[in-house]
Amino acid sequence: MHIVGFGEGCPLRRPVRGFVLGALLAFSVASAHAVAPKAPPAKGKEKDRPEPGERAVVFDDRYRPPAKDLALTPANEKKAEAYALFMKGVLAEEAGEPEKALPLYVKALAADPTNVTLALRVSSEYLRRGDSTEAVELLRDTIKAAPKDPGAHLALAYVFLKSLRKPDLAAKSAETALALDGNNFLAYAYLADAYSQLEQSAKVNAVLARAAKSDSKDPKFWLRVGEMFRTILIGENAKKASKEAIERTNTIFNKALAFAGNEVETIHQIANYFAASGQLGQAIPLYLRVLSLSPEHPSIREKLAYSYIQSDQRAKAVAELEAILKADPAKVYAYEMLAQIYEQEKQYDRAVVNYEQVLLLTPNQPSAYQRVAELFAGPLKRPDKAIDVLTEARRRFSDLPGFAYLLARALTIAKRYEEALAAYEQASIEAAQVQDNLLNGGFYFDWGAAAERAGRIEKAVELFRRCLRMEDSPEVVAQASNYLGYMWVDRNENLEEAGELIRRALQIDPQNGAYLDSLGWYYYRTGKYDKALVELLRAAEAVREPDAAVFDHLGDTYAKLKNEAQALNYWQKAQELEPDEKIAAKIKDAKARGVVAATGPVVMPTPKKEE
């Protein structure tokens, strides 16, 4: 548990110019008092004034001694001495000589050991220099001189916790401080930390219970206690926290809220807690309250928009983000968040427009180029635009071989296969030099697919085999196995190994429609038309969207089974999805022979046991 150290905020060197000026004036008066008066001028001199270089006499105690009631008591003399030493230390710091300041501060404490504030400052400096022993001795002396001040006890607890790693002693000091001031957050925090280091969870829980019973009405106290509860009970992952832990922590933050009034930052921090712990129903109203109290708050609309996104209130998130951009059109994060929302809504054109604004404002952001290119190459089906974006990205980020890889994939989608193969070759060279983890099974699978489509079958086989040798991701193994197996089946080559590869893919993903189609086509090539029909009908049901290749395969299989009406039915379905000259020829031939396409549901045949 992170605890703020007592020494933070009080370094040995800090500006005290106004303080020094007042001290210098005091010293000037004191110096004037200390000047010995000269004898009265002899009669006959024309002017009674000091000789050149003499200091004027402000007060001459030979004529009027000071009143007795103005004389300092011994105790006050010590304090005056301590103050003078302290001011000398300040002047040393101001002169850029901090090494001379510390001994003066130590002497000041020796003259007035009750000065807890100075003691904390000096002990902090000892800790900074790595001298924990001196810090402990100094603090113990201060406690003897000022036993009722909790500050020195807390400082001692801190030293035992953080420097000396003695949580048992830290606990004793923190307990004493807590007895002196029951509403001191640091006392609770140090005590809980000490018991935590001692692995005494029951005592940690008892400290939390004591803190929860405090009668403090300070919202900042409750904020800090709430953060302590969150750290101890919830941790970094609120999803794994128990319902009881969440409720106990909520109670503390709600106490802070009860005393917060209209303190904007306090309400803001409470809202942040609820948002971070996934309680958006409590966070959003608080963010709105902050917005009403402080419409120009620098980050509140962003957090409100994010909370709306997380709670699936996208329209409200869009409204907040547009308000941010209306006030400041240069807010990059607002464009990024809008782009992500539009992607989720499948409004890809709007998503691209916002990503392009990101590129306009921050042209050196690689992730924006990648996302724009992926949208153009994917759902927008504009691979040529993706190629343009990635070509520019390659120019800007020549040290990132990932863009060569993305460019190769976009060229493949655009059916510019020879260019794609060249881009893959270049990407492999660059990645081997600076990012060899890019050269994984997925990379060689994509390269192999491009080679197959370019008609480089031997190259494709080499790349798929390389993918299967090195890849351990089941998904990629299944894809590569199916692709290589189907490639051979479609070419009516190497059928035995092809069948093994396709079955391997189906072992990994048994309900994959593409893999079922491959198995059905394998059975077709091996003359097992009944089994082919069973697998192809299963494939037609399993694919997410109607697939022209599956329908074409079904047509061919029904033709082999002498069911020309169903064959024509499926060829026509395939032709409607993806017009193809070969399928058109089959349809024309069937109709020329007087075949009429079948209608109505297809009855799934009963599969036969494989021999």
N, C-alpha and C positions, 0 to 999 in steps of 0.2 A: 504494500500500500504506500503510495507516494505521500509524503508529508512535507509541507513547506518548512524549511529550516528557520529556526529563530533568528539566524544571522542574516537571512535574505533581506535586502533592502537597507542594510546598514553597513556598507563597506567602510574601510578605514578612511578612504579619501572621498570626500563629497563636497560640493560647493556650499560655502557658508559665508558668502561675501557680505551680506547685510549684517550678519552677526559680528563679523570681524570689524566692520566699520564702527559699530557701537563700542566694541572693546577698545579700539584704537583711541576713540574720543575719551573713554574712561582713563586709559593710560596717560593721555595728554594732561588731563587734570591732575592725576596722581603725580606726574612728573613735576608739574608746576608747584605742587605742595612741597615737593622734596627739595626744591632749590633753596640753598641758604641765602638769606638776604645780605646785601652788602651794608656797610656802615653808612649812616646818614651823611649826605654831602656836607662838606665844610662850608661855613658861612662865607659869603662873598662870591660863591659860584653863581653864575648867571642862570643856569638851568639845572633843575633836579631831574635828571633822566639817566638811564643806564648807559654805561660805556658801550661802544660798539661790540656786538657779540654776546652781551649779557642778556639773560632771560628775565622778563618782567616778573615781579613778585605779585602773585595773586593773593596769597594769604601769608601773613607774617605772624606765626604763633608766639613770637616773643612778646607781642603786645596783647594778643587775645588767644589764650589757650583754648582748645576745643572743649565743649561741654562734656561732662563725665558720662551723661546718659547716651552720648553718641559713640562711646568706645565699644569695640567689638568684644563679645564674650569669647573665651577660648574656643568654644565649639564653632562659633561663626568665623573666628580667625582661621580655623582649619578649612572651613568651607570656602573662605575667600582664597586661601592658598591653593585649594584644589581647583577653584575656578581659574585662577591665574595660570596654573600649570596646564589646565585644559586648553586655555586660549593660546598658550605657547604652542601646544600640539596642533591646534587648528592652523596657526600661522605657519608652522612647519609644512603642513599639508599644502596650504595655499602657495607656499614657495616651491612646491614640487619636491619635497624631501620627506616622504612618508616614513622612511626608516627612522627619522629623528622624532616622529610624532608618537610612536608607540611607547617609548620609555617615558615620555612626558605624561601620556595618558595613564600609564601604570603608577607613576608618582601621584597623579591627581587622585587615583583610586585609593592609594595608601593614605592620603590626607582625608578623603571622604569615601569610605568603603560603602556607604549607603546609596551611592549613585548607581542604581541598577541599570539604567539606560546605558551609561558609559561602560559598565561591566560587561553587558551583552555585546557591546561594540568591540571591546578589547578581546573578549573570549572568541568572538567570531574571527578576529584577525589571527589569533593563535591557531584556530582550526585551519584557516586558510594556509598557514605556514606549516601545517602538519604537526603542531605541538599540542596534542590532546591533553597531555598531563598538565601543562600550564593552564589550559582552559578549565579543567576540572578544579584545580586548586583555587583559581581565581573565583569561580562560581561558588565554591564552598565557602570561601571567605565572605563573599557578598551575601550568601544566605545567612551566615552568622550575624552580619551587620543589619540585614533587612529581612528577617525571617518571615514576615507577613506578606511580602511581595511575591506573587506566583511566578514572575518573569524569570528569576534565576533558577527556580526549580524546573521550569519548562526547558530552559536552556540546557540544564544539566541532563535532563531526560533525553534531549536531542543528541547530546554528545555521546551518552551511553548507547543510544540506539544506532546512530549512523557512523560514528567514528570508532568506538571501542567495542561494539557488538556485544554489549552486556545488557540484554533485555530485562533481566531480573532487576538490576539496579535502575534501569530506565523506568520500570513499572513503579518502583517506590517513589521516585521523584515526581512522576506524573500524578500518582495518587495524592501526594502532598499538595501539588498545585491545584488539583481538583477540589481538595478540601478547602483551599483558600478561595477558590473562585469556581463555583459550580456551573457557571455558564461560559467557561472558557473552552472553545472548540479544540484548541491544540492539546489541552490536557486529555480530552477524550480520544483524540486521534493518536497521540503518542502512547497512551495506555493500551488502546486496541492493537496498535502496531507491535508493542512489546509482547502482549499475550499471544499474538499471532506468530511471532518469531519463536516463542516458547511452545508453540503448537498446543495451546490451551484454549480450544475452541469454545468451551463452555464459558470461560471468562471473557472472551471476545464478545460473545453474545450478551453477557451480563453488562458489559460496557455500553453496547448499543441500547440495551433496555434503560440504563441510567440516563443516557443522553436523550432518549425519547421522552423522559419524564421532566426534563428541564422546564423551568418556568420562564425562560427567555422569551421576549417579544420582538427580538431582533430578527428580521427575515434573512439577513446574511448569515447569522448563526445557523438557522435551520437549513439554509442552502448548503452550507459546508457539512453539516451533519448528514443531510440527505445524500451528498456525494460520498461520504464515508459509508453509509448504508449501501449505496449502489455498488461501490467498489468491493465491499466485503460479501454482500449477499447475492448480488447479481453477476458481477464480473463483466467480461467483455461481450458475452453472448447472452442477451436477454431471453432468447428462445429456449435456452437450456435451464433457465432459472425456474424455481418452483413458484407456484401461485402464491404461497405464503410470503416468500421473499419479495415478490413484486408488491404485494399488498402492504407489507411493513414499510418498504421504501416509499411507496406512494403516500403513506400517512405522513411521513416527514416532509416531503415536498409540498403536500397540501397545507401543512402548518406554515411553511414559508410563504405560501400563497395567501394564507389568511392574514398575515401581518404585512404583506407587501404593499398594500394600498395601490397607488398608481406608479410605483417604482418600475420604470420600463425595463431596465436591465435585469432586475430580479425576476419579473414575469417572463422575460425572454429566456433566462437560464432554466426556469422551471419547465417552460415549453420544450426546450432542448432535451431535457431529461425524458419527458414523455415521448418525444419523437424518437430518441435514440433507443428507447426500450420498446418501441413498436406500438405504443399506445397512442395512435394518431387521433383517435376520437377525443382524447384530452388535450393533445398538442395543438390541433388546428384552432379551437376556440381561443386558446391563449395567444397564438400567433396573430390571430385577427384582433385580439385586444391590444397587443403591442402596436399593430398597424394603425388602430384607431387613435392610440395615444401619441404615436410618433410616426406619421405618414412617410417621413423621409428616412426612416431607419435603414441603414445601409444594406442589411442582409435579410430582412424579414420576409420580403416577397419571394426571394429565392427559396427560403426554407418552407414557406407556405406552399409554393408551387410543388416542391419536392414531396411534401406531405400529401398533397392532393394526388400526385402521381402514385405514391405508394399505396394510397387508399383507393386507387382506381377511380378517382374523380378527375378524369382527364380534361373535361371541358373547363372546369374551374382552374385547373393547372394552366391551361392555355390562356385563360383570361388574365391570370397573374403574370405570366411570362410576357404577354403582349403589353401589359401595363408597364413592366420593367423596360421593355424596348422602346415604348413611347417616351418614357422619361430619359432613356439613354440608349440610343441605337447601337452603341458600341459594346454592349454586354455580351461577350462571346458565349458565356455559359447558358444564357437564355436561348440563343439560337440552337445550341447543342441539345438542350432539354426539349425544345419544340420539335426538333428533328426526330428525337427518340420517341416522342409521343406519336407523331405522325407515322412513324414506322410501325408502332404497335397497332395503330388504327388502319394500317395498310394503305395509307395515303402517301404513296412513295414519291409522287411528284412534289408534294409539299415538303417531304422530308429532305429531298435533294436540294430544294431551294434554300432551306435553312442550313444544310451542311455547306453549301456554296458560300453562304454568308460567313460561316466560320472560316473558310479558306480565304475569303477576301480580307478578313480582319487579322487572321493569324496564318499567313501562307506557309509558315514553317512547321505546321502541325501534321505529322505523317498520318495519324489515325483518321483525320477527316478525309484525306485523299483516299485512303483504303475504303472507308465506308461509302463514299460517293461512287467509287468504282464498283463496289460490290452491288450496290443498288442498280446501277446502270446495267451491269452484266447479268444480274439475277432477275428480280421481279419486273423491272422496267423493260427488259429484253432489248436493250440498246447497247450491245457489246462494243460497237464502234466508238460510242461516247466513253465507255469505260477505258478503251484503249487510249483515247486522247488524254484522259485524266491520269492514267498510269504512266504514259510517256512523259508527261510533265513531272510526275512524282519521281520518275527515274532521273530526270535532269536535276531536280532539287536535292534528292537524297541518294546520290550515287553510292553511298557507303552502306545502303540497306538492301541486301540482295532479295529480301522478301518482295520488293516491288517488281523485280524481274520475274519472280515466280507468279505473282498475280497477273502480270502482263501476259505471260505464257498461257495462263488459264483463260484470260479474256480472248486472246487470239484463237484459242481452241474453240471457244463458244461461237466466235465469229466465223468459224470454219476456214480460218487462214492457217492451215495446219503446218505448212512448211515454215512459216514465220514463227509459229508456236514452238516447233522443235528447236529452232535456233535460239529462241528466248529461254527454253528449258536448259539448253546447253550452257548458255551464258550464266544463268542463275546458278547452275551447279558449280561452275568455276568460281564465281564470286562467293558463294556460300562456303565452299571448301576453305577459303582464305580467312573469312571473318565470322561466319555463322554456320558452322558445320551441323548444328542440331537441326537446321532446316532440311537437311538431306535425310529425311525419315521415310518410312514406308509410304506415307500419303503422297510425298513428293514424287516418288518413283511410280506410284499408281497413276497419278495424273499425267505424268510424262508418258507412261505406257499407253494410256488411252489416246493421247494425242498421236502417238506413233501408229497405233492401229487405224485410226481414222485417216491418217495420211497414207495408209497402205504399206507402211514399213512393218510388216508382220514379224519378221525375225527380231527387229529392234524392240517391238512391243513385247514379244515373249521374253527377251532378255530382261527388260525393265520390270515386268510383272514377277518374274522369278526372283529378281533382286528384292522387290518389295516383300515377297512372301518369306524370304530368308531373314530379313532384318526386322520385320514388323511384329509387335506383340499385342497390338490393339485388335481385339476380336472383330470389331466392325470393319476395319481396313482389311484384315485377313479375309473376311467373308466377301467383301467387294472385289478384291483382287482375284480370289479363287473363282468366283462366279464369272468375272469378266473374261479371264483367260479360258475357262471352261467353255463358256458360250461362244467365244471367238473361234475355238476349234470346232465346236459342234456346227456352227453356222457355215463354216468352210468344209464341213464333213471330213475333218482331219483329226487324227490322234484321239479318237472317240473314247477309248478306255480311260486314259488319264483325264480327259475332259469330264467324264461322268464322275470320277472320284473327286475332282475339284468342286463340281456343282453340289454334290452331296455334303462335302465339307462345309460349304457356305450355308446350306440348309440346316446342318447341325447347329450352327451358331445362331441362325435366325430362321426358324421353321415356317413362319407365316409370311415371309417376304414374297410379294407377288412376282417380282423380277426373277428371283431365284427359282420359284415354282415354274415360271415360264421356261427358264433354261432347262430344268429337268424334263418338262414335257417335250421340249424340242430335241433333247437328247434321246428320249424314247422314240420320237418320230424318226430320227436319223438311224436308229438301230432297228427300226421296223416294228416296234412294239406300240401300235397305234391305239389300242385300248388304254394302255397305261398313259400314253401321251395325252389322250383326250381327258382323262381324269385330272391330271396335273394342270393342264391348260385351262380347264374350267375352274379349277381352284385358283389359278393365277388370276383369271378374269374377275373373280370375286374379291381377291386380296388386294389388287392394285388400288391405290387411292383414287385415281382418275382413269377413265377408259383409255386403253392403250392400243394403238394401231397394230403394233407388232404382235401382241397377244391375239388379237382378232384375226390377223393374217395367218398366224400359226394354227388357230382353231379351224379356219377355213380349209387350209391344206390338209389337216388331220381328218376332218369330216369327208373331204374328197376321197382320201385313201380308204375310209370306212364306207364308201359308196353312198353317203348321205349328201347328195349334191345340193339339195334345198337348203340345208343348214350351212353348207360350205359357202353358197352364194350369199346367204344372210350375213355371215361374218366377214366375207370379203367386202361387202358393201359397207359394213360398219367401219372397217379399217380405212376404206377409201374416203369416207366422210371425214374422218379425223385427220388423215394425212394422205392427200392424193399422191399416187405412185403409179408409174407406167406399168410395172409388172403386175400389180394388183388389178389395174384397169384391164389389162389383157386377159386375166383369168375371168373377170366378170363378163367381159365381152364374149369369150369362148363359151361360158356356161349358158348365157342367154341365147347364143346362136344355136345351142342344142336344145332349146326350149325349157331350160330349167327355170323354175319359179322359186324365189327366195322363201324360206320357211318363216312362219310367224308364230307367236306364242312362246311360253316359257320353255327353256331347255331342261330336259330331265338329266340329272347327274347320273352317269353310269356307275355301276358298282365296280370298284377296282379289283383286279385279279391279283392273287399273290404272286410276287416276283419269283421266277424260277431260280 
